[in-house]
């Protein structure tokens, strides 16, 4: 149902960094953005999440993943050293806090906080779809 809601335009999927594990989490977000500069955002994020590295992410781990993804290591390292995406990550955090985000994942339905339990969230999506359909009739 969620995929159909996204496909139909009723919903959209957004991934935003929300730092919850301190410095390691901040570094993982920065490294992901640096990988994104080379077109490997999702692959990089998926790799460290699958390995359970978000809580213990290090520069050496980031470089290993970047190497495995075939990234330009000099460019990647420079991006990390310059903290090229620090302002963007700070803006994401500030916006999340302003939106009432307290943890991840977070769902929103009709720009209001969505349920965290999947069954309740699906019910909110169904209700939103029905309301949109009724408004269009």
VEXMAR-119959 format. One record per residue (C-alpha): residue in one letter; x, y, z. Coordinates in steps of 0.2 Angstrom, whole numbers, plus 5000, padded with zeros to 4 digits. Layout:
<atoms>
+------+------+------+------+
! code !    x !    y !    z !
+------+------+------+------+
!    A !    X !    Y !    Z !
...
+------+------+------+------+
</atoms>
This chain:
<atoms>
+------+------+------+------+
! code !    x !    y !    z !
+------+------+------+------+
!    X ! 5000 ! 5000 ! 5000 !
!    X ! 5014 ! 5012 ! 5004 !
!    X ! 5023 ! 5009 ! 4987 !
!    X ! 5006 ! 5012 ! 4978 !
!    X ! 5003 ! 5028 ! 4988 !
!    X ! 5020 ! 5034 ! 4983 !
!    X ! 5018 ! 5028 ! 4965 !
!    X ! 5001 ! 5037 ! 4963 !
!    X ! 5008 ! 5053 ! 4970 !
!    X ! 4997 ! 5053 ! 4986 !
!    X ! 5013 ! 5050 ! 4996 !
!    X ! 5032 ! 5053 ! 4994 !
!    X ! 5047 ! 5045 ! 5002 !
!    X ! 5060 ! 5056 ! 5009 !
!    X ! 5076 ! 5052 ! 5018 !
!    X ! 5083 ! 5065 ! 5029 !
!    X ! 5097 ! 5063 ! 5041 !
!    X ! 5093 ! 5065 ! 5060 !
!    X ! 5108 ! 5062 ! 5071 !
!    X ! 5104 ! 5050 ! 5085 !
!    X ! 5120 ! 5041 ! 5089 !
!    X ! 5131 ! 5056 ! 5092 !
!    X ! 5148 ! 5059 ! 5083 !
!    X ! 5148 ! 5042 ! 5074 !
!    X ! 5130 ! 5046 ! 5067 !
!    X ! 5136 ! 5063 ! 5062 !
!    X ! 5151 ! 5056 ! 5053 !
!    X ! 5140 ! 5043 ! 5044 !
!    X ! 5128 ! 5056 ! 5038 !
!    X ! 5143 ! 5067 ! 5032 !
!    X ! 5151 ! 5052 ! 5023 !
!    X ! 5134 ! 5048 ! 5015 !
!    X ! 5133 ! 5065 ! 5008 !
!    X ! 5151 ! 5065 ! 5002 !
!    X ! 5147 ! 5048 ! 4993 !
!    X ! 5132 ! 5057 ! 4986 !
!    X ! 5143 ! 5070 ! 4977 !
!    X ! 5149 ! 5055 ! 4967 !
!    X ! 5132 ! 5047 ! 4963 !
!    X ! 5133 ! 5034 ! 4977 !
!    X ! 5122 ! 5041 ! 4991 !
!    X ! 5110 ! 5026 ! 4992 !
!    X ! 5123 ! 5013 ! 4989 !
!    X ! 5134 ! 5020 ! 5003 !
!    X ! 5120 ! 5023 ! 5015 !
!    X ! 5113 ! 5005 ! 5012 !
!    X ! 5130 ! 4998 ! 5015 !
!    X ! 5134 ! 5005 ! 5032 !
!    X ! 5116 ! 5002 ! 5038 !
!    X ! 5117 ! 4984 ! 5033 !
!    X ! 5133 ! 4982 ! 5042 !
!    X ! 5126 ! 4990 ! 5057 !
!    X ! 5139 ! 5003 ! 5057 !
!    X ! 5129 ! 5019 ! 5061 !
!    X ! 5133 ! 5018 ! 5079 !
!    X ! 5152 ! 5015 ! 5077 !
!    X ! 5156 ! 5023 ! 5060 !
!    X ! 5174 ! 5028 ! 5058 !
!    X ! 5185 ! 5037 ! 5045 !
!    X ! 5193 ! 5020 ! 5041 !
!    X ! 5176 ! 5012 ! 5039 !
!    X ! 5170 ! 5026 ! 5027 !
!    X ! 5186 ! 5025 ! 5016 !
!    X ! 5183 ! 5006 ! 5015 !
!    X ! 5165 ! 5008 ! 5009 !
!    X ! 5170 ! 5022 ! 4997 !
!    X ! 5184 ! 5010 ! 4990 !
!    X ! 5171 ! 4996 ! 4989 !
!    X ! 5159 ! 5008 ! 4980 !
!    X ! 5172 ! 5013 ! 4967 !
!    X ! 5173 ! 5031 ! 4973 !
!    X ! 5187 ! 5043 ! 4970 !
!    X ! 5195 ! 5042 ! 4987 !
!    X ! 5205 ! 5058 ! 4986 !
!    X ! 5189 ! 5068 ! 4982 !
!    X ! 5179 ! 5058 ! 4995 !
!    X ! 5193 ! 5062 ! 5009 !
!    X ! 5193 ! 5080 ! 5004 !
!    X ! 5174 ! 5081 ! 5006 !
!    X ! 5176 ! 5073 ! 5023 !
!    X ! 5190 ! 5084 ! 5029 !
!    X ! 5181 ! 5100 ! 5023 !
!    X ! 5165 ! 5095 ! 5031 !
!    X ! 5157 ! 5100 ! 5015 !
!    X ! 5140 ! 5096 ! 5020 !
!    X ! 5140 ! 5102 ! 5038 !
!    X ! 5128 ! 5116 ! 5035 !
!    X ! 5116 ! 5105 ! 5026 !
!    X ! 5116 ! 5092 ! 5040 !
!    X ! 5113 ! 5106 ! 5053 !
!    X ! 5098 ! 5113 ! 5043 !
!    X ! 5091 ! 5095 ! 5042 !
!    X ! 5092 ! 5093 ! 5061 !
!    X ! 5085 ! 5110 ! 5064 !
!    X ! 5070 ! 5107 ! 5052 !
!    X ! 5067 ! 5090 ! 5060 !
!    X ! 5067 ! 5097 ! 5078 !
!    X ! 5055 ! 5111 ! 5072 !
!    X ! 5044 ! 5097 ! 5064 !
!    X ! 5043 ! 5088 ! 5080 !
!    X ! 5054 ! 5074 ! 5075 !
!    X ! 5060 ! 5064 ! 5090 !
!    X ! 5067 ! 5048 ! 5083 !
!    X ! 5069 ! 5038 ! 5067 !
!    X ! 5060 ! 5033 ! 5057 !
!    X ! 5047 ! 5046 ! 5057 !
!    X ! 5031 ! 5047 ! 5046 !
!    X ! 5020 ! 5061 ! 5042 !
!    X ! 5003 ! 5060 ! 5034 !
!    X ! 4995 ! 5076 ! 5028 !
!    X ! 5009 ! 5086 ! 5036 !
!    X ! 5005 ! 5079 ! 5053 !
!    X ! 5015 ! 5066 ! 5063 !
!    X ! 5011 ! 5049 ! 5057 !
!    X ! 5009 ! 5033 ! 5068 !
!    X ! 5025 ! 5023 ! 5071 !
!    X ! 5016 ! 5006 ! 5071 !
!    X ! 5014 ! 5000 ! 5053 !
!    X ! 4996 ! 4995 ! 5055 !
!    X ! 4991 ! 5012 ! 5062 !
!    X ! 5001 ! 5021 ! 5049 !
!    X ! 4993 ! 5011 ! 5035 !
!    X ! 4976 ! 5016 ! 5042 !
!    X ! 4981 ! 5034 ! 5042 !
!    X ! 4986 ! 5033 ! 5024 !
!    X ! 4970 ! 5024 ! 5019 !
!    X ! 4960 ! 5038 ! 5028 !
!    X ! 4970 ! 5051 ! 5019 !
!    X ! 4968 ! 5043 ! 5002 !
!    X ! 4949 ! 5041 ! 5005 !
!    X ! 4948 ! 5060 ! 5010 !
!    X ! 4958 ! 5065 ! 4994 !
!    X ! 4946 ! 5054 ! 4984 !
!    X ! 4931 ! 5062 ! 4991 !
!    X ! 4938 ! 5079 ! 4989 !
!    X ! 4941 ! 5076 ! 4971 !
!    X ! 4923 ! 5070 ! 4968 !
+------+------+------+------+
</atoms>
